[in-house]
Amino acid sequence: MSFLRIFIPLLFNLYSLLILARVLLSWVNISPYHPVVTFIYEVTEPVLRPLRNTIPPIGMLDISPIAALILLQILESIIMSILIA
């Protein structure tokens, strides 16, 4: 059980970092065919695409990564509270 208490926050933090990396990559002109960029896009797209389809952009600003980070924090809290109880 203590393994899960360490592993789950680590997993959520890693995924949050991947989402932040994707946001930073959108600001920089890097080839989308680079293996690291491709990996980040493939891993984060399953979460961001449904949010992007649900939440309209504000002007030219896509707020789906912000929503994803908030939802990840909520989900992590719920899972950790279930594990602790």
Beta strands, then each sheet from edge to edge (+ up, - down):
end
